[in-house]
Amino acid sequence: MCGIVGAVAQRNITPILLEGLKRLEYRGYDSCGVALHVDGALQRSRSTSRVADLEKQVDETGLKGFTGIAHTRWATHGAPASHNAHPHFSPSSDNARIALVHNGIIENHDELRAELTALGYVFQSQTDTEVIAHLVDHMYNGDLFDTVQQAVKRLHGAYAIAVFAREEPHRVVAARQGSPLIVGVGQGENFVASDAMALAGTSDQIIYLEEGDVVDLQLGKVWIVDVNGKSVEREVKTVHAHTGAAELGPYRHYMQKEIFEQPRVIGDTLEGITGVMPELFGDGAYKVFKEIDRVLILACGTSYYAGSTAKYWIESIAKVPVNVEIASEYRYRDSVPDPRTLVVTISQSGETADTLAALKHARALGMEHTLTICNVATSAMVRECKLAYITRAGVEVGVASTKAFTTQLAALFLLALTLAQVNGRLTDEEEAAHLKAMRHLPSAITSVLALEPQIIAWADEFARKENALFLGRGLHYPIALEGALKLKEISYIHAEAYPAGELKHGPLALVTEEMPVVTIAPNDTLIEKLKSNMQEVRARGGQLFVFADVDSRITSGDGVHVIRMPEHYGQLSPILHVVSLQLLAYHSALARGTDVDKPRNLAKSVTVE
Ligand code: F6R
């Protein structure tokens, strides 16, 4: 999703801006650009290709400067075309006084566009961003900091912007509302970015701007005003951001590498846990867990499926009622708040706009007990929640989430145990048995990864299909949903997941010989019911591809293909089964030749609504 980098320095900043964009590349984008102050004029370069292509263009034209901004764009308003790529200039390309980049969505852009058009501005793009550039130009009073403070008052929606003016060569002004933005403080130079990772290696002295902040960056000065226009000091934190993507090593794609990293990162996530302790979720967690009667989980996409799995665990082990809501729906619906609720957000990036907004909505409804399960310790989500459990998946580069998901599951299982303990529902023997099973996860996952050759044989067949069904029951229904999501997002095969008992209520009509039906068959209390559902598929000629636990007594036969899962894993079984589905999706996509790590239309970090 969109990324911002900006700098004001006394050295050529082009390499810093481009390096920052490269560090943000993994989030997904479809165009990119950079603008610099060059000899009293504003110059820019834009590309609808990769940052490497932009870099080539910049090298060829010799674009250099001390003040500038850069951007990776993920299209919302207007196609991914060069004229829509940021930075946007105002009043026009040939006579640029203002250059601006923007993340987020301006909701009143139509109204502002009409107003600015009436004032004589000619729009070059379909973006909502160009509206802000013209607005700043129109309101410009010789002081960019003051102008931006006035201009943002006209904006409705979410934004993080960085802007500079031809008349003020050593100044970048930035502002945020609803989209993240940070400042990197340097020695006689200052930076702004949408994520601390963009500045790794450039500045580790980071200020997290707050909602409504506007910041003035000059060579030796960082001046911040808050939403009321009052001068404020914000804490400067030392942040050792990850330095971006790790090497691919022997793997063809980051997704494959990340699937294979799961034994290690689950081990890292659980490292040092010698017992179930509320404090693992932060200071004061015991008191919070004691005060709550229910749990509300808010998340999107894959993280939502982690939450859906956790519902089964928490209700069964801790006997605490759980409601799981898709964040983008929850924030807009009337719900019945209960202050004795633990609000749990789940997010790999910690930046997902819908989840952040849902969290704020829950708090506005009076639910103050908040916990996040998040993979980025420095993210907005962690800062906004009272309690946090940081998963240690490491940087996830592949757009399709894999290791972040399984580490979320491990953390959520621990949450279920902790709530059970606080409520007096976990005996010492049970605690010891669960912890033993958790510690064995890395080696159990390693055995699942060894199934790769068998899964590749299935994937070759899947690659020729356009539709697939996924079936699961109970705890494994959310895993079926996650398996279907993985397959569709990277292989573009249409896939749907159903609780197997629902098949006869409608989806059975889809089943023909052409329909592969992936079935998750753990040897649990529902296995006999599941076998009946499988018969329903076979009777209609459907082809069953079954991941069956070793002791489930399901065997290969006519139209039934079985891969045997190495061990039966009880309540933690979803963490194993999902790994085989990740491999199936990965190899199906590989066989179809798609861009596995950067599937079309998708972004890694969804910072717009
Ligand atoms: C799918 C995927 C997405 C994310 C979703 C939420 O593979 O990665 O569905 O899970 O966009 O993102 P986070 O977890 O960063 O809040």
Residues whose N, C-alpha, C, O or C-beta is under 5 A from the ligand:
A	BS01	F6R	C300 G301 T302 S303 I346 S347 Q348 S349 G350 T352 V399 A400 S401 K604 V606
